[in-house]
Amino acid sequence: MPLVSNELDLLHTLVKLDQHRKIIELGCGAAELSRQLLARFPDCEITALEVDERQHAKNLLKPLQGLQFIQAGAQSIPLPSAAFDLALMLKSLHHVPLQQLDQALAEIHRVLKPGALLYVSEPVFAGPLNEVMRLFHDEEQVRATALRAIQQAVATGGWEQLSETHFDVPVQFRDFADFEARMIGVTYADHRLDATTLQQVQERFAPHMRADGARFAPHMRADGARFVRPMRVNLLRKR
């Protein structure tokens, strides 16, 4: 699969961002891609929704022209119908409560204009990084359910699927402390690991820091631990 270091490049290839001025991002996190998008396409206007209160507060501290932040989830969008040309969900659909996935996709359908696009980028449940993560955050069920929700939404006739694209994203950590801060200490989930689980995570992570791949080799890679995360993009069009 192709290695994609900046998903904005893939997004533009699939969507042609200069043709979609009004954009909504759902589950924006720190809105990194939206900020990059506006730097490249300053005529766009982005409304970014984030349900996590702490992350939303951080976002408000970094205002940007053309970028509006709203604290809300995809399952209840406090915005008018047929207002947007493009909706983005970047690793966020599987974070919607499972019983509200259909409602979220219906809400996104509502706020999009006829013929507008929905770009859903989701991690695939596979790969070495996933094997580390699943020790304390097993997303197999939620990711599978999110994919079924997309397929069901297409089957009901409200959406047309234009493409499904698979790619890999490089992920790098300086050391285990970096991994712990970025993957365990997130604000949108409460990962409280007991000592035994934390030790298991460290042991599974450790081989990726070794120059020769040996579990307890004395020399560590100067560039830290490198992984690739397999990803899938479903591009849908509102009928």
N, C-alpha and C positions, 0 to 999 in steps of 0.2 A: 504494500500500500504506500502511497506517496506520503512523505514526511512534510508536515505543514507547521512551520514555526510561528507564523502569524495568521490566525484564522481570518483576519480582515481581508487578506488577499483571496482566500477561498470564497468568502462571502461575496466579494465584489465580482469574482468570476461567475458565480451562480446567479447573482441577483442584479448586477449592474446598478450600483448604489447611486450613481448620478441621475438615475431615472426614478428614484423613490425618495421624495423630499420629506414626507411626514412619517416618522418611524417611532414605534413603541418597543421598548425592551422590557421584558417581564422576568423578574428575578435577576436584577442587574448586578448584584453584588457591589463591588467597587466601581462598576461601570467603566472598566478599563477599555473594553473594545469600543464602547460608545464614544469615549473621549478620543480614541485613535481615529474613529470614523469621522468625527467632526473636524479633526485636524486635517484630514485628507479631503473631506467633502463639506466645507463650511456652510454651504447653502442648505444643508439638511437641518431638520428640527427633530430632536429626540426627546421623548417622554420616557423616563426610566423609572420603573416600579421596583421596589424592594420591600419585602415583608418584614425583614429583620430590623428591629428598632435601632439597635446599636450601629449596624452598618448604614442605615438610612441617615442617622445623625452625623456619621463621618462624611457621607456624601455631601450633605448640606454645607460642610465646612470647606468644600472645594467646588465652588460654583463655576460654571462655564457657559459662555454665551451659546445659546441654541440647545442647552441641555436642562430639562426640568425634571426634578425628582419628586416622586409621590410615594408615600408609604402605603402599599396595598399589595394584595396577591392577585395572581392571574385569575383566580376563581371568582373575584369580585372587583371588576375594574371600574373605578368611579369616573368614567369618561363617556362622552357621547358616542352614539353608533356611527359607523361608516366614517371615521375620522382619520384613519391612517392608511398609508400605502404599503407598509411593511411592518411585520411583527418579528421580533427576535427573541428566541429562548436559547440561552447558552448554558448548558449543563444545569438547567433549572426545572425542566418539566418533571423530572422524577422527584423533585422536592415538594411538589404540590401534594397535599394530602390525597391518598389514593382514591378515596371515595368522592373526591371533588375534581378528578382529572377530566371527566366528560364535561362538567360545568365550566372548567377553565378553558377548554378548547371551544366551547360554545360562546364564552365571553370574548375570546380573541376573535372568533368569527364575526361577532356582533360589531366590534369596534373597527374592523377592517372595511375598506371600501370594496365593492364588487370587483373581482379580478385581482385584488391585492394578495401579497405573498406572506406566508409564514415560514420562517427559517428556524428549524428545531435541531440544535446540535446537542447530542447526548453521548456520554461515555459508554463504551461497550464493556460488558462485564467479562474482561479477559486481560491477560498480560501480567508481568511480574509485579508492577506497582499495585495492581488490583489484589494480588495475593498477599501483599503486605497490609493493605487497607482493610481487607475483609476480616482480619483478626479482631478489629474493634468497630468496623463500620461496614457491614455486609449489605450491599445494595442490590443483590441479585434479584430479589422479588420486585423492588420498586422500579428498577430499570426495565424489567420485563413487562411490568404492568403499564408503564408509561408508553412503551412501544406498542402494546396492544391497544391502548387508548388512541394513538395516532391511526393505527390500522382501522379501528372501528369508526373513527371520525370520517375517514376516507370512504369506508364501505357504506356509510349512511347517506352519502351523496352531497354533503355540504362542502366537501373539499375535493380537489383533484391533486394527486401526488405527481409532481413534475419530475422528481429525481430522488434517488437515495445514493449518497456519496459516502464512502469509507476512506478514512485517512488516519495517520498517526501524528500525535503531537509530542515533541520532546519535552521531558520534564526533568529538571535537575535540582539536586539538593546539595548544599555545601557539606552537610554532615547530618547526623541524626537529630541534633538540636534544631536545625533548620526544618527538617521534616516534621518534628513535633510541633513547632510553632505554626507552620503553614497548614498541616493536615489534621492535627489533633486539637489544637487550640483555636479552632474556628468559632465565630460567634453564633453561627446559625445552627449549631448542633452542640449537644452537651456530652462530650466524650470524656467520661471520668473512668480512666483505666486503673484497675488495681495493679499491684506490683507484679503479679504473675503475668498478666496480659501485656503490660508494658515491656517486660523482659522478653516475651515471645515476639513482640513487634520489633524490638531492637535486634534480636537474633535473626529474624527473617530479612530485616533491612541490611544488616551488616555485610553480607557477601557482595552487595552492589557497591560497596566502598573499597573493595580490595582490588589491587592492581592485577592479580593473577586469578581472581575468582574464587580463591580458597577461603573458606569460612573464617579462619582465624589467622590469615596471613598477616605478617607484621607491618606491611607497607600499605598505605592507603592511597587511593587515587587523588592526585593533586586537584582534580576538577570536581571532586565529590562523587555523588551517586547519580547515575544517569538512567533514565527509563524512557520508554515511549508509551503513551496512553492511546489505545485504539479508540477512535471516535466514529460516529455516524451522523450524517446530516440528512434529515428528511425535509425536502422543500415542497410545500403545499401551496395551492392557489385556491382562494375563496371562489366558489361557483356563484 
